[in-house]
Amino acid sequence: MRRLIASLAAAALCVVLIAADAPVVATGQLLAYQDGYVFFTTGDAFHVAPGVVIHDAKTGGPTTIVPGPRVYARATFDATGTVTELDLSTRPLPPQGDLSDVAKFAVALSPPLPNPDLVLATPGPDEAPSVRQHYSGKPVLVVFTVQVPPNTPLTSNMYMTTDQSGWNPQSIVMDRIDALHFRIVKTLNSGTVFRYLYDRGSLQQEEVAENGIQRDPRQIVVADSDVRAVNDTVYAWLDLIAGGGQSIAPNGLPTPYNPAPFPNLPNGAPRPNSNPKPPLQ
Amino acid sequence: MRRLSLAAGLVPLVFALACSAAGATTLVRLHAQHIAFYYDRFLIEADGHVQVRTSDGFTVSGDAFSMDLKLNRFLIAGHVTLKTATDTVNGAAVSDFLDFNRLYFVPVTSEPDRWTFLNNDLAHPVKGRIMPGDVFFFPDVTGRPSLTASSATISERTYAHFYGAIGDLGGAPVPLGSYVVNFAPNQYFAQNSLSGANFDATVNVAGSNNALTAVHIRYDATNFGPYLAFEQHLVGQHEYAVFSINPLTKAQKFVNLDLYDLIGKRFQIQTFTQYYDDQHYLGPRSAAAQTTYVTVNYAFPHSYISTVGNFTNYNLLGNKVYATPGPSDTVPSYTQLAGSEAHPTQLQMTWTSFNNRIWKLPLYEQTFVGWGWNHDSVGSQYGHVKGDPAGLQEYGGYTYYTIYNHLLGYTASLPSLKFGDLNSPYDIYYFNASVTAQRQWYTVPHHVNTTTSVASLSRQFTRPFGTYVAYQIQNTNDLYENGGYPSYVPSSQTGVVCPDKPPYPPDCDYEYAAFRGASTLRTLNLEFNYLPNPDFNLSLLGRKHDDFPGPFPNGQVFLTPLKNPIGQPVNYNYLGQPPYDVTPDVRFRLLPHMLLDVQRTYYFNYNNQKWGSFIVQVLPQ
């Protein structure tokens, strides 16, 4: 029995010793390779062995890729945390290992200090605890539906103007879904702060606030989800808020005052001033 | 009027003073062997002998540079040298979070370390402070950059100015030279005074935090063909000024000045001045005209007042110089108008209520009341061409040079009344309806009633497929207390002799025999829309017009309705609509950041016309 226990203990010791000496492998992106150190984009610096082996990650053979910023690497660490091998690639490598496992070997002159910027603010007595919002950047289908004012001409096109397209008033054309509603589906990455306004093809035909004043851009922050629906209401258009006033139209002088409400009567058609009867006495 | 012009001229000066008071932002000047800009992600990536100089008082050199313009932070990595006013330190990477005034640095002195500079204090690093996890991350960029350059100036959250820029158009290099990408959240930068065009490639050649200079390469199938335009923007927090010359390379030029200022939260004023000039190189001018709009708005808690003033000089050349009239005087073109001697002035003030819900009903109402004044001491009635009688209107033996009006109107609407199976999104019908009615009285003894009624029914059958049917009736009734529209004997422009009573041959405009100033335009719309994904859309719009007075295609009385370059009809209440038209429209992604929209209308041989012209729009995303 004692022999059996001794054999098991010896075997266990061997496993521990072998495991302790086994190299650790982790993939990551290089930040720099200089002064005898390799820096990963985590900001961690590791000693590089004098005889470090540099290979192509794909072929395993020699490589022309020079270790440096942006290069992806599979690093092999020895038991002391020194990098003994780097397999390089210009494309992301399949995840392998974890750099946090070797973070204890990262070289830094100064001991780590806590960072108050990273601590969540303590909520006030009447405040809900704040949650640090994280966005994965995944594509999210965002469905914008807008209700337009009833005086919107039925022949009007509808557009969105956004900060992502330099506020071009014709960048995003919307689709009419009925007399008062338009819709567009956009793919936006989560985390996007999307600012936008609605217009009818030019900035002279842009939406204004309900009180007739030019409004600040609408804004949404795209959160992580599969689909998001945004429902907006346009209260008035810049060119239609003045009742019967003529709209501002670049590249077209305004039509002179016409007392008849028909802009394109054909020649010869009856006009009110053509042969008026005298007014009643 | 000269005083008004002087006042309009002073506004830019006041504006410039306001802009100069704007706050300073960090400028980053970047030089590298290769600079790439990715428009879809607003990333600037640079490699090789990177040199960065900032207005925050330090310079950095290194191997690679990466800046996320939206996140407003940049990173320099590889053999970095950080130089401040007092020190020079070598290291592996520097990352500047401009929004937070944090500069993160990995120096390599005797060994690597981590330093954080707080609030632009470059003399006292906080050593060892734990950094956010993504401080030194490079973005994974794939695909071709939108442009490459040799150097750049970046102003945080406002613009990036590239020098030696070469654009990428579907793989083909396009030399751009100096190019500015403006990404400011301030939408006033985009205010423009240009008309719509089928194609517009904007080359921003210079810029700053408050200014942007642009050259537009444009194509307008309707008016000008290909041409260049110039535009200058000046932008403040609550004001802007836009100056443009469009087209720059054609004889017919429009010089526009657009000014805007928001004073407080309730008052805004906007002016738009346009000078039109028709001159081939240094030859004699054949036309010159000017118009100025002044729009003033004041907001009340539940309503607002808008006042629009307009002064127009159709002929600045004097000596009764007239431009050549256009092909038809039924739709006055600017060429015709430029020959008119009229110089009307008008003022229209309108009070408008908010859209108010009526009790707890799904009904909303909006009321508006207005007053107006029109004057023209010379005038040209109906504003057409030489030979029209003077004044604004003749009636009852008098010539009216000044006409006042007042108006009262309301809008009632019923938005989105749902019925059907409300538990199934694809079995719900939506009913919308609205009525806008207005009466406008004039000091010439007549009034005009205008009513527009619209109703629609829509349903989404599947996620990508939806349809709606809409019916619109536009009634216009010009009622004179005495006289008004006289009787009319039908005529024909094709030589057909028209009898004085029915039946009339089709070439006769017989409906005008019954026309007494009242028109009814009825339009039935049916549209199908197929939107399988954001990159593709197909729609088919069919319309049936049933109008009085009706069109007369055989007599060539009405042309097909004019459309602007983006496909919108120029006149909303156009007399003479073709009875039937069908418009297919397809939109698809042409390049990663460009959609193409193509539409064309079929008129069923109305006026011997089958297909209208193509409407093609390039939509930058």
Contacts between the chains, C-beta under 8 A, distances in Angstrom:
chain1	res1	chain2	res2	distance
A	29	B	137	7.7
A	29	B	138	6.2
A	31	B	77	4.9
A	31	B	78	7.5
A	31	B	92	6.1
A	31	B	93	5.1
A	31	B	106	7.6
A	31	B	136	5.1
A	32	B	63	7.5
A	32	B	77	5.4
A	32	B	78	4.6
A	32	B	79	7.0
A	32	B	80	7.5
A	32	B	92	3.8
A	32	B	93	6.0
A	32	B	106	7.8
A	33	B	78	7.6
A	34	B	78	7.0
A	34	B	79	5.5
A	34	B	92	6.5
A	34	B	108	7.1
A	35	B	108	5.1
A	37	B	92	7.3
A	37	B	108	7.1
A	37	B	112	5.9
A	39	B	77	7.8
A	39	B	92	4.4
A	39	B	93	6.7
A	39	B	106	6.5
A	39	B	112	7.2
A	41	B	136	4.7
A	41	B	137	5.2
A	41	B	138	6.3
A	42	B	133	7.2
A	42	B	136	7.2
A	43	B	93	7.4
A	43	B	104	7.8
A	43	B	106	5.9
A	43	B	114	6.5
A	43	B	131	5.9
A	43	B	135	6.2
A	43	B	136	5.1
A	45	B	92	6.8
A	45	B	106	7.0
A	45	B	108	7.8
A	45	B	111	7.9
A	45	B	112	3.7
A	68	B	63	5.7
A	68	B	64	7.3
A	68	B	78	5.2
A	69	B	47	7.8
A	69	B	62	7.8
A	69	B	63	5.3
A	69	B	64	3.7
A	69	B	77	4.1
A	69	B	78	4.3
A	69	B	93	8.0
A	69	B	138	7.0
A	70	B	47	7.7
A	70	B	64	5.9
A	70	B	138	5.3
A	92	B	140	6.5
A	107	B	111	5.4
A	107	B	112	5.2
A	108	B	111	7.5
A	108	B	112	6.2
A	108	B	113	5.5
A	108	B	114	5.9
A	108	B	128	6.9
A	109	B	109	7.0
A	109	B	110	7.0
A	109	B	111	5.1
A	109	B	112	7.2
A	109	B	113	4.0
A	109	B	127	7.4
A	109	B	128	7.9
A	110	B	113	5.4
A	110	B	114	6.8
A	110	B	127	4.0
A	110	B	128	3.2
A	111	B	128	5.4
A	112	B	128	5.4
A	112	B	129	7.8
A	112	B	130	5.5
A	113	B	126	7.0
A	113	B	127	7.7
A	113	B	128	4.6
A	113	B	129	4.7
A	113	B	130	6.7
A	114	B	129	7.8
A	114	B	130	6.4
A	115	B	116	7.7
A	115	B	129	5.2
A	115	B	130	4.4
A	115	B	131	7.0
A	115	B	132	7.8
A	117	B	100	7.2
A	117	B	102	7.1
A	117	B	132	7.5
A	118	B	130	6.7
A	118	B	132	6.5
A	141	B	534	7.5
A	147	B	415	5.8
A	147	B	416	7.3
A	149	B	355	7.3
A	149	B	411	7.9
A	150	B	366	7.7
A	150	B	411	5.0
A	150	B	412	8.0
A	150	B	413	4.2
A	150	B	434	3.4
A	150	B	435	7.9
A	150	B	436	6.1
A	150	B	454	7.3
A	151	B	411	6.3
A	151	B	436	5.5
A	151	B	452	7.8
A	153	B	572	4.7
A	154	B	454	6.1
A	154	B	470	6.5
A	154	B	472	5.1
A	154	B	523	6.9
A	154	B	525	6.8
A	155	B	568	6.2
A	155	B	569	5.0
A	155	B	572	6.4
A	156	B	568	6.3
A	157	B	566	6.0
A	157	B	567	6.5
A	157	B	568	5.7
A	161	B	187	7.3
A	161	B	190	6.7
A	163	B	183	6.7
A	163	B	184	7.6
A	163	B	185	5.5
A	163	B	187	7.2
A	164	B	621	7.4
A	165	B	620	5.4
A	165	B	621	5.9
A	166	B	181	7.8
A	166	B	182	5.9
A	166	B	183	7.3
A	166	B	189	7.6
A	166	B	190	6.1
A	166	B	202	7.5
A	166	B	620	7.6
A	167	B	187	4.8
A	167	B	189	6.5
A	167	B	190	2.7
A	168	B	190	6.7
A	168	B	620	5.7
A	169	B	190	7.2
A	169	B	192	7.9
A	170	B	196	6.8
A	170	B	566	6.3
A	170	B	617	6.4
A	170	B	619	6.4
A	171	B	619	5.6
A	171	B	620	5.3
A	171	B	621	6.2
A	172	B	619	7.0
A	172	B	621	7.2
A	173	B	587	6.6
A	173	B	595	7.9
A	173	B	597	5.9
A	173	B	617	7.3
A	173	B	619	6.2
A	175	B	529	5.2
A	175	B	531	6.4
A	175	B	537	6.3
A	175	B	539	6.4
A	176	B	468	7.1
A	176	B	527	6.5
A	176	B	529	7.7
A	177	B	430	8.0
A	177	B	458	5.5
A	177	B	460	7.5
A	177	B	466	5.8
A	177	B	468	6.1
A	177	B	529	7.1
A	178	B	430	5.8
A	178	B	432	5.1
A	178	B	456	4.3
A	178	B	457	7.4
A	178	B	458	3.7
A	178	B	468	4.5
A	178	B	470	6.8
A	179	B	432	4.6
A	179	B	433	7.6
A	179	B	434	7.1
A	179	B	454	4.9
A	179	B	455	6.9
A	179	B	456	3.5
A	179	B	468	7.5
A	179	B	470	4.8
A	179	B	472	7.9
A	180	B	413	7.3
A	180	B	415	5.3
A	180	B	416	7.4
A	180	B	432	4.5
A	180	B	434	7.0
A	180	B	456	7.4
A	181	B	416	7.2
A	181	B	430	7.6
A	181	B	432	7.2
A	181	B	458	7.5
A	184	B	534	7.9
A	185	B	531	6.4
A	185	B	533	7.7
A	185	B	534	4.9
A	186	B	534	5.7
A	187	B	534	5.2
A	193	B	70	7.5
A	195	B	185	5.9
A	195	B	187	7.6
A	197	B	187	6.6
A	200	B	568	7.6
A	201	B	196	5.8
A	201	B	564	7.8
A	201	B	566	4.8
A	201	B	568	6.2
A	202	B	195	7.5
A	202	B	196	5.8
A	203	B	190	6.6
A	203	B	191	5.4
A	203	B	192	6.1
A	209	B	299	7.8
A	210	B	354	5.6
A	210	B	355	7.4
A	211	B	266	7.4
A	211	B	299	3.5
A	211	B	300	7.3
A	211	B	303	7.8
A	211	B	304	4.9
A	211	B	354	7.7
A	212	B	297	4.7
A	212	B	299	5.8
A	212	B	304	3.6
A	212	B	305	7.9
A	212	B	306	5.8
A	212	B	352	6.9
A	213	B	262	6.9
A	213	B	265	7.4
A	213	B	266	6.9
A	213	B	268	5.4
A	213	B	297	6.0
A	213	B	299	5.2
A	213	B	304	7.5
A	214	B	260	7.4
A	214	B	262	6.7
A	214	B	268	6.3
A	217	B	185	7.1
A	217	B	187	5.5
A	235	B	354	7.6
A	235	B	355	6.4
A	236	B	352	7.7
A	241	B	297	7.2
A	241	B	304	7.5
A	241	B	306	5.0
A	241	B	350	7.7
A	241	B	352	6.7
A	242	B	295	7.0
A	242	B	306	4.3
A	242	B	307	7.5
A	242	B	308	4.4
A	242	B	348	6.0
A	242	B	350	5.3
A	243	B	306	7.3
A	243	B	348	6.7
A	243	B	350	3.5
A	243	B	352	7.1
A	243	B	368	5.4
A	243	B	370	4.5
A	243	B	407	6.4
A	243	B	409	7.2
A	243	B	438	7.8
A	244	B	348	6.1
A	244	B	350	7.4
A	244	B	370	6.4
A	244	B	372	6.9
A	244	B	405	7.9
A	244	B	407	6.1
A	244	B	438	7.5
A	244	B	440	6.3
A	245	B	306	7.3
A	245	B	308	3.9
A	245	B	348	4.4
A	245	B	350	7.0
A	246	B	308	7.4
A	246	B	310	6.6
A	246	B	346	7.9
A	248	B	272	4.7
A	248	B	293	5.3
A	248	B	295	7.6
A	249	B	195	7.4
A	250	B	193	5.2
A	250	B	194	5.9
A	250	B	195	4.6
A	250	B	244	7.9
A	250	B	246	7.4
A	250	B	254	6.7
A	250	B	256	5.7
A	250	B	272	7.9
A	250	B	274	7.0
A	251	B	194	7.4
A	251	B	195	3.6
A	251	B	223	7.6
A	251	B	246	6.5
A	251	B	254	5.0
A	251	B	334	7.9
A	252	B	195	7.1
A	252	B	334	5.9
A	253	B	274	7.1
A	253	B	276	6.1
A	253	B	289	5.6
A	253	B	291	5.5
A	253	B	312	6.5
A	253	B	314	6.8
A	253	B	334	4.9
A	253	B	337	5.1
A	253	B	338	7.2
A	254	B	291	5.8
A	254	B	310	6.4
A	254	B	312	6.0
A	255	B	332	6.0
A	255	B	337	7.6
A	255	B	383	5.9
A	256	B	312	7.3
A	256	B	314	7.2
A	256	B	332	7.9
A	256	B	337	7.0
A	256	B	340	6.5
A	256	B	342	5.0
A	256	B	344	5.6
A	256	B	376	7.8
A	256	B	380	6.5
A	256	B	382	7.3
A	256	B	383	2.5
A	257	B	344	5.0
A	257	B	346	6.4
A	257	B	374	5.0
A	257	B	376	6.7
A	257	B	383	6.8
A	257	B	392	5.6
A	257	B	403	7.6
A	258	B	382	5.4
A	258	B	383	6.2
A	259	B	381	8.0
A	259	B	392	6.6
A	259	B	393	4.4
A	259	B	403	6.9
A	259	B	442	6.9
A	259	B	444	6.3
A	259	B	446	7.9
A	260	B	382	7.3
A	260	B	478	6.2
A	260	B	517	7.6
A	261	B	448	4.9
A	261	B	450	6.9
A	261	B	476	5.2
A	261	B	478	5.5
A	262	B	476	7.0
A	262	B	478	7.7
A	262	B	519	6.5
A	262	B	573	7.8
A	262	B	575	6.0
A	263	B	331	7.9
A	263	B	571	5.4
A	263	B	573	7.3
A	263	B	574	7.7
A	263	B	575	7.9
A	264	B	330	4.8
A	264	B	331	5.7
A	264	B	558	7.5
A	264	B	571	6.4
A	264	B	574	6.4
A	264	B	575	5.4
A	264	B	576	6.9
A	265	B	330	7.4
A	265	B	575	6.8
A	266	B	330	5.9
A	266	B	509	6.7
A	266	B	512	7.8
A	266	B	552	7.9
A	266	B	557	4.4
A	266	B	558	6.8
A	266	B	575	7.9
A	266	B	576	7.6
A	267	B	329	7.2
A	267	B	330	7.2
A	268	B	488	7.8
A	268	B	491	5.8
A	268	B	509	7.9
A	269	B	488	6.9
A	269	B	509	7.3
A	269	B	512	5.1
A	269	B	515	6.9
A	269	B	549	7.8
A	270	B	485	4.5
A	270	B	486	5.2
A	270	B	487	7.4
A	270	B	488	4.4
A	270	B	512	6.5
A	270	B	515	6.1
A	270	B	516	7.5
A	270	B	517	7.8
A	271	B	382	7.6
A	271	B	485	7.1
A	272	B	393	7.8
A	272	B	395	6.9
A	272	B	446	6.9
A	272	B	478	6.7
A	272	B	480	6.0
A	272	B	483	7.4
A	272	B	484	5.1
A	272	B	485	5.6
A	272	B	517	6.6
A	273	B	381	6.7
A	273	B	389	7.9
A	273	B	393	5.7
A	273	B	394	4.5
A	273	B	395	5.7
A	274	B	486	5.9
A	275	B	483	7.8
A	275	B	486	4.4
A	276	B	394	7.6
A	276	B	395	5.2
A	276	B	396	5.6
A	276	B	397	7.9
A	276	B	480	7.6
A	276	B	482	7.6
A	276	B	483	4.0
A	276	B	484	7.1
A	276	B	486	7.8
A	277	B	396	7.7
A	277	B	482	5.5
A	277	B	483	3.5
A	278	B	396	5.5
A	278	B	397	6.3
A	278	B	482	7.4
A	278	B	483	7.7
A	279	B	396	4.5
A	279	B	445	6.7
A	279	B	481	7.4
A	279	B	482	5.1
A	279	B	483	7.8
A	280	B	481	7.7
A	280	B	482	5.6
